[in-house]
Amino acid sequence: MWLFTRYGFYSISVYDGKFTVRARLRKHLTVLQSRFPVLYKYQVEVMPERDYRYRLYVDRDVWENVVCELTREQTWGNFKSEVARFGGRDEYERALHEVWEVMHRLQYAEEYETTKRTTLER
């Protein structure tokens, strides 16, 4: 699962019964630890040869609580604006705009294909 938060971007997977919280930037994990001090008991591991260089291996119950709290604290209506307000206009905020654009194109590609099929079926 990919998880975009105002603290950073995470790719979540499960290995050996632990949630692996992976990040491209170390800062994203350290900011998450600052927000959720229970995560300090898990050391940020650095794996330079892997596609996600920085990782935390977290117990399931701890990760579930973090995700629940992330949900509870959401009050904003525009995510990209919240990221800019919270963390400043940086590379992460710019990358979010690029992700938005890619997914926007995907939406229109689907609409184009649906319209094309409907037209051909007539």
N, C-alpha and C positions, 0 to 999 in steps of 0.2 A: 504494500500500500504506500502511496505517496501522501505525505502530509505537509501541506503548506501552512505555516503559522506566522504570526507576527514576529516570532522568535527566530524563525528560519525554516529551511526545507529539510525534510527527513524522508528517507526511504525505509520502511519498516518491513522486516521479515522475521521468520522464526527459525532458529537453529538450536537443536539440542534442548528444546523446551524453554529457551530464553528468547525474549524479543530482542532483535538486533535493530537498534536505532542508528541508522547510517546517515552520514552527512557529508557533503562536499567540502564544507568549511568547518574548521574546528570551532570557530566563533559560534556557530549555530548550536553546537552541543553545549558549550560553556554557558551561553545565555540561557538555554533551557535548564541547565543545572542551577543557575542563579535563581530562576523563577521557581523551580521545584527542588529545594535542597535535598530531598530524599535521594535524588539522582547523584549526589556527590559520592555516595557509597559505591558507585560504579565508575571505574576509571575509563577515561577516554583512551581508546586504543587507536594507534596510528598504524595503518597498513598501506604504505606507499605504492605497493604493486596492485592494489585493488581499485575498482572503479569508484567506490565510495571510500575515501581515504580514512575517515574518522568514524569510530563506532563506539556505542555503548551496548553492553549485553545486560538487559534489564529483566527482572522477574516479572511474570505476567501480571500479578496483582498490582504491582507498583505502576507498570505502564498503563493498565486500565484506569487507575486513579488519575494519572497525569492527563490522559485523554478526556476523561470526564470533566476534570477541572478546566481544561482548555475550552470545552464546550460551554461550561458555566460562565466563563469570563467574557465570552463574545457578546459585545453590545453594539458593535459598529455595523454600518450598512454597506460600506465599501471597503473591501479587503485591501486592495492595493493602496488606497489612501491611508488606511490604518497602519500598514507596514511603513509607509513613508513618515507618518507622524511618530510612530513608535521608535523606529530605527534610523530615521533619516533617509534621504535620497541617496541610496548606494547601489552597488552592483546587484544585490539581491532584489531590490525594488525594481530595477530596470529589467532583470531577468523575468520577474513576474509579468511584466507587460509583454514580453516576448512569448511567454507561455500562453497568456490570454489571446494573443494574436494567432498563434498556431491553433488553439482550440476553436477560435472564432472561424478560421478558415475551414476547419473540420465540419462545423455546423453548416456552413454554406455549401460545402461539398455534398453533404447528405441531402440538403434541400435541392441542389442541382440534380443529383441522381434520382431523387424521388420524382421531381418534375419531368425529367427526361423519360423515366419509365412510364409515368402516367400518360405522357404525350404519345409514346410509342404504342401503348396498349389501346389507344383510341382507334 
